[in-house]
Amino acid sequence: MEKIIDENKQGESLVLEQKNSNKRKLFIESYGCQMNFSDSEIVASILNEQGYNTTQNLEEADLVLVNTCSIRDKAEQTVRKRLEKYNAVKKESNPNMKVGVLGCMAERLKSKFLEEEKIVDLVVGPDAYKDLPNLLAEVDEGRDAINVILSKEETYGDIAPVRLNSNGVTAFVSITRGCDNMCTFCVVPFTRGRERSRDPQSILEEINDLWNKGFKEVTLLGQNVDSYLWYGGGLKKDFDKASDLQKATATNFSKLLELCAEAQPKMRFRFSTSNPQDMTLDVIETMAKYRNICKYIHLPVQSGSNRILKAMNRLHTREEYFELIDNIKRIIPDCAISQDMIAGFPTETEEDHQDTLSLMEYVKYDFGFMFAYSERPGTLAERKLEDDIPLDTKKRRLNEIIALQQKHALKRTQEHVGKVEEILIEKASKRSDQHWAGRNSQNTMVIFPKGDYKVGDFVNVKITDCTSATLIGEAVGLSDNN
């Protein structure tokens, strides 16, 4: 739950430039968080070299892959329905089609999919994508193929992802894989393995390449970006065994941010996701120092109750979170902050819930991602805690959290009215083809008339009105960042 899930993107099938020499067709769909969509770009790049062009026509595909998520039950149920659909097409019109499951759910349900239900030919975990050519050779020979081994080294730093369904303006660059934080509600450490960071040089090369291709904004991506640490390779947890030289020359997250900001001073940078226990003052100070690092932090808290935070194995307290918020607001007064919140975690009392609401009142988040707790198989909470909060209580508490968030979101957007803000144009507005849509530094979507501007322009926009989620304005000219 500590990953942003964009509901508008769920189930997107990906398309990339066709290679004339490629004779096979790949249909690939993604579910879950942005890490999964980023991984699909890596998979497409690997298979493009193996003779596969992408298609959006399921019926003509030689290979169908679904990149999966185990964070929420809804995503799992959706993927199951899609697998049934693939198999129906296979039965009716394309008997040679091969079906595979990638990602987090693959690791967790490998034997169920392959042996018990026999609904897939191929199961590939998040660290095994480079093994796809060998696994596909096994499938071509008529055998089921599986590789869900979690790696201590794999970061895919040497693979240039194919940008799929891209607007050509914004891109995601993965900087870490895996997670060491054993939050009791989360399955990620079990499906994506231990945390390791990618060589900063390969990150900068990817960013420079994106700039040369016309991209204007990059989001640095990881399960927990703040604990990024490169000391020559290896797991984050093994850093204490590194040599003195390795420790002295290591690159932490604030240093990586600085390297990126200086490498491309006209490119905007964002990052996600942050963990309160790992976010340090030097990161906030680096954000304040560089204009091209966006003033927005996604800072999941999950609960406002110290008792529940402890049960979740979150390694921060309510008071420590407040201190972090105070430092952010002191150093970057115009910084936007968003949250993840879980309602109805096991044993949560009405007092715990009120603690969450009072924390929200203290912070007044710009936006948030809010969920009722659902027990996820394989997590520590599933093994050790009884899901004892009635569904109607969970729903009521969630609705109270959502209502408070909407109130704060409107207050926060209203603070932008009257200001002139730099907007990066990403696309045409969904509601009107006469308007552009783009985001300000604080990650709020801004709509304004098209005029003579184009996608990829940085435009100064005077904000004249707002809703709780969107700003409305008028362009006053190109910014000096073009």
C-alpha positions in Angstrom: 0.0 0.0 0.0 3.0 2.3 0.2 3.1 2.7 -3.5 1.0 5.0 -5.6 -1.5 3.1 -7.7 -2.9 5.2 -10.6 -6.4 3.7 -11.3 -6.5 5.3 -14.7 -3.5 3.3 -15.9 -4.6 -0.2 -14.6 -4.6 -2.7 -17.4 -2.9 -0.6 -20.0 -1.5 -2.6 -22.8 1.7 -1.3 -24.1 2.8 -0.3 -27.6 6.3 0.6 -28.9 7.9 1.3 -32.2 7.7 -1.7 -34.6 10.8 -3.3 -35.8 10.4 -4.7 -39.4 12.6 -7.7 -38.7 10.5 -8.8 -35.7 8.0 -11.5 -36.6 6.4 -12.3 -33.3 3.7 -10.4 -31.5 3.8 -9.4 -27.8 0.7 -8.3 -25.8 1.7 -6.9 -22.4 -0.6 -5.5 -19.7 0.3 -3.9 -16.4 -1.4 -3.6 -13.0 -0.4 -2.1 -9.7 2.1 0.6 -8.9 4.5 2.6 -11.2 7.3 0.2 -10.5 5.3 -2.5 -12.4 4.8 -0.2 -15.4 8.5 0.7 -15.3 9.3 -3.1 -15.2 7.1 -3.7 -18.3 9.2 -1.2 -20.2 12.3 -3.3 -19.3 10.6 -6.5 -20.3 9.5 -5.0 -23.7 13.1 -3.9 -24.3 14.4 -7.4 -23.6 11.8 -9.1 -25.9 12.2 -6.5 -28.6 15.7 -7.9 -29.0 14.2 -11.4 -29.1 12.0 -10.7 -32.2 8.8 -9.5 -30.6 6.9 -6.4 -31.6 4.1 -5.2 -29.3 0.4 -5.4 -30.3 -2.8 -4.1 -28.8 -4.8 -6.8 -30.5 -4.9 -9.7 -28.0 -6.2 -12.2 -30.7 -3.0 -11.9 -32.8 -0.5 -12.2 -30.0 2.1 -15.0 -29.9 2.9 -14.1 -26.3 0.6 -12.5 -23.7 2.2 -11.2 -20.5 0.4 -9.6 -17.5 2.6 -7.7 -15.0 1.0 -8.1 -11.7 0.5 -6.6 -8.2 0.0 -8.2 -4.8 -0.6 -5.1 -2.9 -4.4 -5.0 -3.1 -6.9 -7.8 -3.4 -8.7 -5.9 -6.2 -5.7 -6.0 -8.5 -5.3 -9.8 -7.9 -9.0 -10.4 -8.8 -8.7 -8.3 -11.9 -5.6 -10.2 -13.0 -7.4 -13.6 -12.5 -10.3 -12.4 -14.7 -7.7 -11.3 -17.4 -6.0 -14.7 -17.3 -9.4 -16.3 -17.9 -10.0 -14.0 -20.9 -6.5 -14.9 -22.3 -7.2 -18.6 -22.0 -10.7 -18.2 -23.6 -9.0 -16.5 -26.6 -6.3 -19.2 -26.7 -9.0 -21.9 -26.7 -11.3 -20.3 -29.3 -9.0 -18.7 -31.9 -5.2 -18.8 -31.1 -4.1 -22.3 -29.7 -0.4 -21.4 -30.1 -0.6 -18.4 -27.8 1.6 -18.5 -24.8 0.5 -16.8 -21.5 2.8 -15.6 -18.8 2.6 -13.8 -15.4 5.3 -11.4 -14.4 6.0 -9.5 -11.2 4.9 -9.6 -7.5 1.9 -11.9 -7.9 3.9 -14.3 -10.0 6.4 -14.9 -7.1 3.5 -15.5 -4.7 1.2 -17.7 -6.7 3.7 -19.6 -8.9 2.6 -23.2 -8.2 -1.1 -22.3 -8.1 -1.0 -20.7 -11.6 1.3 -23.3 -13.2 0.5 -26.6 -11.6 -2.9 -26.4 -9.9 -4.9 -24.2 -12.2 -2.8 -24.7 -15.4 -3.7 -21.2 -16.6 -0.2 -20.0 -17.6 2.8 -21.3 -19.4 5.3 -19.0 -17.9 6.0 -17.4 -14.5 8.7 -14.8 -14.1 9.5 -13.0 -10.9 10.6 -9.3 -10.8 14.4 -10.1 -10.6 14.3 -12.7 -13.5 13.4 -10.7 -16.6 16.8 -11.2 -18.2 16.1 -14.9 -18.1 13.1 -14.5 -20.4 14.8 -15.7 -23.6 15.7 -19.0 -21.9 12.3 -19.3 -20.3 10.6 -18.7 -23.7 12.8 -21.4 -25.3 11.5 -23.8 -22.6 7.9 -22.8 -23.4 8.6 -23.3 -27.2 9.7 -26.8 -26.4 6.3 -27.5 -24.8 7.4 -27.2 -21.1 6.2 -24.9 -18.4 8.9 -22.3 -17.4 9.4 -20.6 -14.1 12.0 -18.3 -12.5 11.0 -16.4 -9.4 14.5 -16.4 -7.7 15.0 -13.1 -6.0 18.4 -11.5 -6.6 20.8 -9.6 -4.4 22.3 -7.8 -7.3 19.9 -7.3 -10.1 18.9 -3.6 -10.8 18.5 -3.7 -14.6 20.9 -0.7 -14.7 22.3 -2.0 -18.0 19.0 -2.2 -19.8 17.6 0.9 -21.5 13.8 0.7 -21.0 11.6 1.2 -24.0 9.3 4.1 -23.2 5.8 2.7 -23.6 2.7 4.7 -24.1 4.8 7.7 -23.2 3.7 11.4 -23.6 7.4 12.0 -24.6 7.6 14.6 -21.8 7.7 12.7 -18.5 9.5 9.5 -17.6 10.2 7.2 -14.7 13.7 6.0 -13.8 14.1 3.2 -11.3 16.9 3.8 -8.8 16.3 1.0 -6.3 14.7 -2.4 -6.2 13.3 -4.4 -3.3 12.7 -3.2 0.3 14.2 -3.9 3.7 11.3 -2.4 5.7 9.2 -5.2 7.0 5.9 -3.3 7.4 3.5 -6.0 8.6 0.7 -5.1 6.1 3.0 -5.2 3.0 4.0 -8.1 0.8 6.8 -6.2 -1.1 9.8 -7.5 0.8 8.7 -11.1 0.0 7.9 -10.5 -3.7 10.7 -8.1 -4.6 13.4 -9.1 -2.2 16.0 -7.2 -0.3 16.9 -3.6 -1.1 19.7 -2.7 -3.5 20.6 0.4 -5.3 21.5 1.1 -8.9 24.9 2.5 -10.0 24.4 6.4 -10.1 26.4 6.5 -13.3 23.8 4.3 -15.1 21.0 6.5 -13.7 22.7 9.7 -15.0 23.3 8.0 -18.4 19.6 7.1 -18.6 18.6 10.7 -17.6 20.9 12.2 -20.2 19.5 9.9 -22.8 16.0 10.9 -21.9 16.9 14.6 -22.2 18.4 14.0 -25.6 15.1 12.4 -26.7 13.2 15.5 -25.6 11.9 14.4 -22.1 11.5 17.3 -19.7 10.8 15.6 -16.4 11.9 12.5 -14.6 10.5 10.8 -11.5 13.1 8.7 -9.6 11.4 5.6 -8.5 11.9 3.0 -5.8 10.0 1.3 -3.0 11.8 3.6 -0.6 13.9 6.1 -2.5 15.3 7.8 0.7 17.3 4.8 1.6 19.1 4.8 -1.8 22.8 4.0 -1.1 25.4 3.1 -3.7 28.8 2.0 -2.4 29.9 -0.2 -5.4 27.0 -2.7 -5.4 25.5 -5.1 -3.0 22.6 -5.0 -0.5 21.9 -1.9 1.6 21.9 -4.1 4.8 25.6 -5.1 4.0 26.9 -1.5 4.0 28.4 -1.9 7.4 30.7 -4.5 5.9 32.0 -2.1 3.2 35.6 -0.9 3.2 36.5 2.5 4.5 37.0 3.7 0.9 33.6 2.4 -0.2 32.0 4.2 2.8 33.8 7.4 2.1 32.8 7.5 -1.6 29.3 6.2 -1.2 26.4 8.0 -2.8 23.2 8.5 -0.7 19.9 9.8 -1.9 20.5 13.5 -1.3 23.8 13.2 -3.3 22.0 11.4 -6.1 19.4 14.2 -6.3 22.1 16.7 -6.5 23.9 14.8 -9.3 20.7 14.6 -11.3 19.7 18.3 -10.7 23.2 19.4 -11.9 23.5 17.0 -14.8 20.3 18.4 -16.4 19.6 21.9 -14.9 16.5 22.5 -17.2 14.9 19.1 -16.5 12.5 18.7 -13.6 13.0 16.0 -11.0 10.5 14.2 -8.7 10.8 11.1 -6.6 8.6 8.4 -5.1 8.1 6.8 -2.6 9.6 8.2 0.6 9.6 6.6 4.0 9.4 8.9 7.1 12.0 6.9 9.0 14.6 7.2 6.2 14.0 10.8 5.0 16.9 12.9 6.3 17.4 16.7 6.5 20.0 16.7 3.8 17.3 15.5 1.3 15.0 18.4 2.2 17.9 20.9 2.0 18.9 19.6 -1.4 15.3 20.0 -2.6 15.3 23.6 -1.4 18.7 24.3 -3.1 17.7 23.3 -6.6 14.9 25.0 -8.5 14.5 21.9 -10.8 13.8 19.5 -7.9 10.0 19.7 -7.6 8.5 20.9 -4.3 6.5 17.8 -3.6 7.0 14.8 -1.2 4.8 11.7 -1.1 5.3 10.8 2.6 3.1 7.8 3.6 2.3 7.7 7.3 -0.4 4.9 7.3 -1.8 5.8 10.7 -1.7 8.6 13.3 -1.7 6.3 16.3 1.7 5.3 17.9 0.1 2.0 19.0 -1.0 1.1 15.4 2.3 2.3 13.9 4.1 -0.1 16.2 1.7 -3.0 15.2 2.5 -2.1 11.5 6.2 -2.2 12.3 6.6 1.4 11.0 9.9 2.6 12.5 8.7 6.1 13.2 6.4 7.6 15.8 3.7 10.2 15.5 6.0 12.8 17.2 8.9 12.0 14.8 6.6 12.4 11.8 5.5 15.8 13.1 9.1 16.8 13.5 9.8 15.8 9.9 6.7 17.7 8.7 7.8 20.8 10.6 11.3 20.6 9.1 9.9 20.3 5.5 7.6 23.3 6.1 10.4 25.3 7.6 13.0 24.6 4.8 10.5 24.4 1.9 7.5 26.5 2.9 5.6 25.9 -0.4 6.2 22.1 -0.4 3.2 19.9 -1.1 2.9 16.7 0.9 0.7 13.7 0.2 -0.1 10.6 2.3 -1.0 6.9 2.3 -3.5 6.0 5.0 -5.0 2.7 6.1 -8.3 2.6 7.9 -9.2 -0.4 10.1 -5.9 -2.0 10.7 -6.2 -5.0 13.1 -7.0 -3.9 16.7 -7.6 -0.3 15.7 -9.8 1.5 18.3 -11.9 4.6 17.9 -9.2 6.4 19.8 -6.5 5.2 17.3 -8.8 6.4 14.4 -9.2 9.9 16.1 -5.3 10.0 16.3 -5.2 9.6 12.5 -7.7 12.4 12.0 -5.8 14.7 14.3 -2.6 14.0 12.5 -4.3 14.9 9.2 -5.5 18.1 10.8 -1.9 18.9 11.8 -0.4 18.3 8.4 -3.3 19.3 6.1 -2.1 17.1 3.1 -2.5 18.3 -0.4 -3.7 14.9 -1.5 -3.7 11.3 -0.4 -4.2 7.6 -1.2 -6.6 6.1 1.3 -7.6 2.4 1.8 -9.6 0.2 4.1 -7.3 -2.5 5.4 -7.5 -5.8 3.5 -5.5 -8.8 4.7 -2.8 -9.7 2.1 -1.6 -13.3 2.0 2.0 -13.8 2.9 2.3 -10.7 5.0 3.3 -10.6 8.7 -0.1 -9.2 9.6 -1.9 -12.1 7.9 0.3 -14.6 9.9 0.2 -12.8 13.3 -2.8 -10.5 13.5 -6.5 -11.2 13.4 -8.4 -9.0 10.9 -10.8 -8.1 13.6 -12.4 -4.7 12.6 -15.9 -5.1 11.1 -16.2 -4.1 7.4 -18.8 -1.4 8.1 -16.5 0.1 10.8 -13.6 0.1 8.3 -15.8 1.8 5.7 -17.1 4.5 8.1 -13.5 5.3 9.2 -12.3 5.4 5.6 -15.1 7.7 4.6 -14.2 10.1 7.5 -10.6 10.1 6.4 -11.6 10.8 2.8 -14.0 13.6 3.8 -11.3 15.3 5.9 -8.7 14.9 3.1 -11.1 16.5 0.5 -11.6 19.5 2.9 -7.8 19.9 3.2 -7.2 19.4 -0.5 -9.6 22.2 -1.4 -7.9 24.5 1.2 -4.5 23.7 -0.2 -5.5 24.3 -3.9 -7.1 27.6 -2.9 -3.7 28.8 -1.6 -2.5 28.7 -5.3 -5.2 31.1 -6.6 -3.7 34.4 -7.6 -0.2 33.1 -8.0 1.8 32.7 -11.2 3.3 29.2 -11.4 5.5 27.3 -13.9 3.6 24.4 -15.6 5.1 21.7 -17.8 2.5 20.9 -20.5 2.0 17.1 -20.6 -1.1 16.6 -22.7 -4.5 18.0 -23.8 -7.1 18.3 -21.1 -9.5 15.3 -20.8 -12.5 17.6 -20.6 -11.6 20.1 -23.4 -9.4 19.8 -26.5 -9.1 23.6 -26.3 -7.1 23.4 -23.1 -3.7 22.0 -22.0 -3.0 20.0 -18.8 0.2 20.0 -16.9 1.5 20.0 -13.4 3.1 22.6 -11.2 6.1 21.9 -9.0 3.7 20.7 -6.2 2.3 18.0 -8.5 -1.2 19.6 -8.8 -2.8 19.4 -12.3 -3.3 22.7 -13.9 -5.7 23.4 -16.9 -5.4 26.5 -19.1 -6.3 27.5 -22.7 -3.9 26.2 -25.4 -2.9 29.5 -27.1 0.3 29.0 -29.2 1.9 26.6 -26.7 2.8 23.0 -27.2 3.4 19.8 -25.3 6.7 19.9 -23.5 6.7 23.7 -23.0 7.3 25.2 -19.6 4.7 27.9 -19.3 4.0 30.5 -16.6 0.3 30.3 -15.7 -1.7 32.7 -13.5 -4.0 30.6 -11.3 -7.5 32.0 -11.4 -9.7 29.3 -9.9 -9.6 25.7 -8.5 -11.4 22.6 -7.5 -10.1 20.3 -4.7 -8.0 18.4 -7.2 -7.3 20.8 -10.1 -6.1 24.4 -10.7 -7.5 26.5 -13.5 -5.6 29.4 -15.0 -4.4 31.6 -17.9 -1.0 31.4 -19.6 1.1 34.6 -19.2 4.1 33.5 -21.3 6.8 30.9 -21.6 9.0 30.4 -18.5 12.8 31.0 -18.7 13.3 27.2 -18.4 12.7 26.5 -22.1 
